[in-house]
Amino acid sequence: MARDFYPFVEGTGEEGREALEVTHPARIAVYDDTAAAPRVVVVEPRDVRGYLEEITSEVSRLSREQGGSIPFMVIREIVENFVHAYFEAPTITILDGGNTIRFSDQGPGIKEKARALEYGTTSATEEMRHYIRGVGSGLPYAQQYMQDKGGSLEIEDNISGGTVVTISTHPAADARAVTGAEDQGAEGTQAVPAQTGVPWQQSPWGWQPGAPGTGWAQQAYPPQPSYAPQPAYQPRPLYQQPSYQQPSYQQPPAALWQGAPAEPAVRLDERSRQVLRLLAERGSAGPTDLVQAFGSSAATWSRTLSALAAQGAVLKRGQKYQLTEFGHTLAV
């Protein structure tokens, strides 16, 4: 007789014994700050059903604490795939304010990555089907959901065997920049590009897919005008007192020199100058654009952009940076 199947509800196997056994703890690394080491949450081994439920709940909770918006059901579909790895060293990495999550293991891996993203293809055994549907729907569903919302899903080989699945609310290229992976997809990677022209006016997490190559455009920001050439910048004085030593004669009233502009101290290295030149040429750019133009890593360019933003030379708009009026004077 046909019956409905619900994950995490089925029985445990013949004679009440577990068909599978969990022997490895799951580790969840949360990067509150990419410049610091992550904090790690450990999920200890237990019965299979409770283990999968606890990992899913913890990853969902921690990602949302960071401000992430990936749905619980998408996370659960990826977590269930640890069954295929026989729970060998499951590791979850939460990045990008919870909007990019990587799931890795050291199981047998996935040889045919493209087929793993097709509905109906599965390697689930009968013992695995005690805990998951096992009908080849998990990865395709997660892929389709992320794709429909302008995000991405990638499948890669782990370093010494096993699999890494990355889901992100960003297109694949931007997600690789977040994770520190090379900008160009490596061999053994199945990338899912962002889709555009999605008919919904608003996605569940409050983002809308942008134009091709722009990633996700946050609804709070109106379209940004391109900068026209700016006149010579006249910065306001930073301090009310002069920076040089006054002679012994009486100092003139402050009103006589208060309006004289004080030049801000800006230290530019060659990498900062490259950023300014590219922004002046293109109008806006992000770490991925800089990697494509000059090489190096996305993390290096992110630090350079942050330093320029702290000096008031650039301003972040969505996922890109633009020159301020002050930045235009430095780019000349």
Secondary structure as the mmCIF struct_conf table of DSSP 4:
data_model
#
loop_
_struct_conf.conf_type_id
_struct_conf.id
_struct_conf.beg_label_comp_id
_struct_conf.beg_label_asym_id
_struct_conf.beg_label_seq_id
_struct_conf.end_label_comp_id
_struct_conf.end_label_asym_id
_struct_conf.end_label_seq_id
TURN_TY1_P TURN_TY1_P1 PRO A 7 VAL A 9
BEND BEND1 GLU A 10 GLU A 10
BEND BEND2 GLY A 13 GLY A 13
HELX_RH_3T_P HELX_RH_3T_P1 GLU A 14 GLY A 16
BEND BEND3 ALA A 19 LEU A 20
BEND BEND4 HIS A 24 HIS A 24
STRN STRN1 ALA A 26 VAL A 30
BEND BEND5 ASP A 32 ASP A 32
TURN_TY1_P TURN_TY1_P2 THR A 34 ALA A 35
BEND BEND6 ALA A 36 ALA A 36
HELX_LH_PP_P HELX_LH_PP_P1 ALA A 37 PRO A 38
STRN STRN2 ARG A 39 VAL A 43
HELX_RH_AL_P HELX_RH_AL_P1 VAL A 48 GLU A 65
TURN_TY1_P TURN_TY1_P3 GLN A 66 GLY A 67
HELX_RH_AL_P HELX_RH_AL_P2 PHE A 72 VAL A 79
HELX_RH_3T_P HELX_RH_3T_P2 GLU A 80 VAL A 83
TURN_TY1_P TURN_TY1_P4 HIS A 84 PHE A 87
BEND BEND7 ALA A 89 ALA A 89
STRN STRN3 THR A 91 LEU A 95
HELX_RH_3T_P HELX_RH_3T_P3 ASP A 96 GLY A 98
TURN_TY1_P TURN_TY1_P5 ASN A 99 ASN A 99
STRN STRN4 THR A 100 SER A 104
BEND BEND8 GLY A 107 PRO A 108
BEND BEND9 LYS A 111 LYS A 111
HELX_RH_AL_P HELX_RH_AL_P3 LYS A 113 ALA A 116
TURN_TY1_P TURN_TY1_P6 LEU A 117 LEU A 117
BEND BEND10 GLU A 118 GLU A 118
TURN_TY1_P TURN_TY1_P7 TYR A 119 GLY A 120
TURN_TY1_P TURN_TY1_P8 GLU A 126 GLU A 127
HELX_RH_3T_P HELX_RH_3T_P4 MET A 128 HIS A 130
TURN_TY1_P TURN_TY1_P9 TYR A 131 TYR A 131
BEND BEND11 ILE A 132 ILE A 132
BEND BEND12 VAL A 135 GLY A 136
HELX_RH_AL_P HELX_RH_AL_P4 GLY A 138 ASP A 148
TURN_TY1_P TURN_TY1_P10 LYS A 149 GLY A 150
STRN STRN5 SER A 152 ASP A 157
TURN_TY1_P TURN_TY1_P11 ILE A 159 SER A 160
BEND BEND13 GLY A 161 GLY A 162
STRN STRN6 THR A 163 SER A 168
BEND BEND14 THR A 169 HIS A 170
HELX_RH_AL_P HELX_RH_AL_P5 ALA A 172 THR A 179
TURN_TY1_P TURN_TY1_P12 GLY A 180 GLY A 180
BEND BEND15 ASP A 183 GLN A 184
HELX_LH_PP_P HELX_LH_PP_P2 GLY A 185 ALA A 186
TURN_TY1_P TURN_TY1_P13 GLU A 187 GLY A 188
STRN STRN7 GLN A 190 GLN A 190
HELX_LH_PP_P HELX_LH_PP_P3 PRO A 193 GLN A 195
BEND BEND16 PRO A 199 PRO A 199
BEND BEND17 GLN A 201 GLN A 202
TURN_TY1_P TURN_TY1_P14 PRO A 204 TRP A 205
BEND BEND18 GLY A 206 GLY A 206
STRN STRN8 TRP A 207 PRO A 209
BEND BEND19 ALA A 211 ALA A 211
TURN_TY1_P TURN_TY1_P15 PRO A 212 GLY A 213
BEND BEND20 THR A 214 THR A 214
STRN STRN9 TRP A 216 GLN A 218
TURN_TY1_P TURN_TY1_P16 GLN A 219 ALA A 220
BEND BEND21 TYR A 221 TYR A 221
HELX_LH_PP_P HELX_LH_PP_P4 PRO A 222 TYR A 233
HELX_LH_PP_P HELX_LH_PP_P5 PRO A 235 PRO A 237
BEND BEND22 LEU A 238 LEU A 238
BEND BEND23 GLN A 240 GLN A 241
BEND BEND24 SER A 243 TYR A 244
BEND BEND25 SER A 248 TYR A 249
HELX_LH_PP_P HELX_LH_PP_P6 GLN A 250 PRO A 253
HELX_RH_AL_P HELX_RH_AL_P6 ALA A 254 TRP A 257
TURN_TY1_P TURN_TY1_P17 GLN A 258 GLY A 259
BEND BEND26 ALA A 260 ALA A 260
HELX_LH_PP_P HELX_LH_PP_P7 PRO A 261 PRO A 264
HELX_RH_AL_P HELX_RH_AL_P7 GLU A 270 ARG A 282
BEND BEND27 GLY A 283 GLY A 283
STRN STRN10 ALA A 285 ALA A 285
HELX_RH_AL_P HELX_RH_AL_P8 PRO A 287 PHE A 294
BEND BEND28 SER A 296 SER A 296
HELX_RH_AL_P HELX_RH_AL_P9 ALA A 298 ALA A 310
TURN_TY1_P TURN_TY1_P18 GLN A 311 GLY A 312
BEND BEND29 ALA A 313 ALA A 313
STRN STRN11 VAL A 314 ARG A 317
TURN_TY1_P TURN_TY1_P19 GLY A 318 GLN A 319
STRN STRN12 LYS A 320 LEU A 323
HELX_RH_AL_P HELX_RH_AL_P10 GLU A 325 ALA A 331
#
